[in-house]
Every structure is written in structure tokens, then in C-alpha cells.
Amino acid sequence: MAPKLARLPKNERDYYRMKVDETYRLFDEVIMLMMNRLGTIISIVDSNEEEFFRQLRLLNNVEEWVQRERDVRLCKPISDALREMESILPKIKAKLSLQDDDEVGRMFAVMASGRGSFADYITESLKTLTELEERQPHSHQRYLEAREVVKKKYDEFRQKRKELIGAEMELYDAV
């Protein structure tokens, strides 16, 4: 269970909430970008297998992801919050129990460490999907198999988004 920081001054709670919101908004945008791309590929009619494979090939250079990857890896909102925490929390230690202090730091540290693995997950997903196109020959059976993998990856992203929203709610409620 996440700690409650009701004893923090309102402006400090608001600051941390804003950083949580910015971080999760960035992660959500990336997941939605991937879901939109995969949804577009899934919606290609069965009679257009070449277009399906062409769209898979284009995943190899999803410009939006390339632009966002740096943002996700750096995750400035969380870096800012951790830096601020290092200066603010010692000053307000009298207002919090040591356990709360440590737990809040851990929550933000987990978010910070997760940014790299989140970016790696997206990158690896794109690589896996583009490899479906690279396999030869493009038979109808290969198409059906690739289509199933894309659907599963789409569902996986949907599940990740649900988990992300749940984690955001828990962390947001704690701050």
C-alpha cells in the first residue's frame, strides 16, 4: 500500500501530483501511439496482404516513437521530482514518519528505473513486429500468423495501459 502524504504542504503535494501526471501522460501517449499504429494494421482488410506486410515494415521506423524514446528514457518529470525530493524531504522530515519518507522515495525511484525498461519494451515490440515482415516468403499462412501476432501485441499494449492507469491512480492517491 502506498503511503499517504496528507501532512505535506499542499503546494508540495500538488508538485508531486503534477510530476506523476506528466510522467504517466508521457507513458500513456506512447502506448496509445503504438495501439493506434497496430489498430491501423489490424484494420487492413484480409484481401490486402501486401499492404499489411508493408505497414509492418514501416514499424521499423516509427518516427513518433523515435522522437518519444528520448523523452521516455530521460523522463524529465520523474528526474525533476527525485531531485526535488532530495532537497525537500529532509527539510520536512519532522512532518513525516521515516517510513513514509523512505516509501515515497522508493515509489518515485521505481518509476525512474522503469522508464528504461518501458522504452526497451516498446523498442523490442517494434523489432519483433517488423521481423514478421522480414520472414520470407509472404504466404497466406505467414500472413495469418503475422496477423495473429499483431493482434496479440495490440491486446498486450491494451493490458499494459490498464496496468499503467492502475499504477498511476495508486501513486497519485498516495501523494
N, C-alpha and C positions, 0 to 999 in steps of 0.2 A: 504494500500500500504506500502511496506517495505521501510525503509529509504535507501538512497544511501550514502555510506561512502567513496566516492572518495577522500575526504580530508585526510583520514587516510594514513599514510605512507605505501608504497607498501608491505614491509615485514609484517606489521601488518594485512593488508587486506589478504595477502597470508596465514598467520597463521590461521585466522578465516575461510577462504575458505577451508583450509585443514581439520579443525575440522568439518566443515559442511559435507564435503565429507566423512570423516571417519565415522561419525555418520550415515548418510544416507546409506552408503555402508553396514554397520552392519545391519541396519533395512531391507534393500533390500535382503541381504543374508538370513535372517530369513524367509522373505516372500517367497523367491524363494525355500528355503528348504521345506516349507510347501506345496507350489504349486507342487513341484516335487513329494513329497510323495502322495499327493492327486491325482495327474495326473496318477501315477502308479496304484493307487487303482481303479480309474475310468476306466483305460485301461484293467482291468481284464475282460475277456470275460463272457458274461451272463451265460454261461453253468457252470461256476466255482464259484458258490455262496459261498461255504465253504472257498475258498481262499480269496474271498472278505471280509468275516467276520473275517478271520484270520488276514488279513492285517489291518483291523480296530482295532482289539485287540492290534496289535503291536504299534499302535499310542500311546498307553498308556505309552510307554517308548521310545519315540523318542530320542535316545541318543544324536543326534546332537542338539536337542532343549535343553536338559538338560545342555549340555556344553555351549550353547549360552545364556541361560537365565540369567546367572550371568553377562555376558558381556552387555546384553541389560539393565538390571536393574541398573548396575553401570554406564554404558555409559561413559567410561573414556574420550573420546574426548570432549564431551559437558561439563563434570565436569572440565576438564582442561581449556576449553575456558572461562567458567564462572569465574574460579579462576583468570585467566589471565586478564579478563575484569575488575575485581575488582581492579587490580593493574594498568592496562594500561589506562583505560578510564579516571580516574581522572587526570592523567598526560597530557592527550591530550584534555581535556575539552575545551580549548581555540580554538581548531581546529574544534570542532563540536558544533552544537546547542544543548541546553539541551534536546530538543525534540528528536533529533537523538540519543543522549546518552541513554536516557530512553528507546526508542523504540528498540534499538539493544539489550539492556539488557533483555527486555521483550521477544524478539524473541528467544534468547538462553534459557531463563527461561522456556518458553513454551515447547521447545524441551526437556529440562531436566525433566520437570514434565510429559511429555508424555511418557517417557521411561517406567515408571512403568505400565501405563495403556496399553501400547503396549504389554509388556510382559504378563500382565494379559489377554489381548485379545487372544494371541496365546495359553496360557495355558488353558483358558476357551474353546477355539475352539477345542483343542485336547480332553478335557474332554467330551465335547458334542458329538464328533465323536466316541469316544470309548464307550460311553454309548449306542450307536446304536447297537454295537455288544453284549452288555450285556443283552439286552432285549431278552426274550425268548418267544416263540420258534422261530427258524430261518426258517420261512416260506418264500415262494416265494414272498408273499405280503410284508413282512418285508424287504426282500432283495430289492425290487423295491423302497420302501420308503427310506431305508437307502442310496441306490444309488443316489436318488434324493437329499437328504440332503448333501451328499458328493459333488455332482456337484455344488450345490448352494454355499457351503463353498469355493470350488475352485474359483468360479466366484467372491465371496466376497473378497478373497485374491487378485485376479487379480485387482479388483477395488481399494483395499487398496494400491496396488503397484502403480497404476496410480496416486492416490492422493498423495502418498509419493513422487513420482517423481516431481509432480507439486509443492509441498511444498518445495522440495529441490531446484528446479530451482528458485523459488521466493526468498528464503533465500540466495542462492548462488549469485544471481544477486544483492542483497542488500549489500553484504559485499565486 
